[in-house]
């Protein structure tokens, strides 16, 4: 598990066991990552490799936000990668090791928003 995955898990933790200051740092870290130009590729990579629903949700949420707010700045190559990955998840789900569509309903809903 890398720092981004740890940050996402801390940020989404609702157990009460995580210190508020640490949650604020995790949220700031994830927000900084979200602003990077390479965030689309990172989200695609994490979406395809992580089985953690919190990570999948954050990646889908981030992709949705980037497409909604910065679509004109995304390179044609990145648009094709995003499109191809979403197509792969939806149409080739049985060959996708993360099995996103077999996850909780909120993951499928977030995928549908994108």
Beta strands, then each sheet from edge to edge (+ up, - down):
end
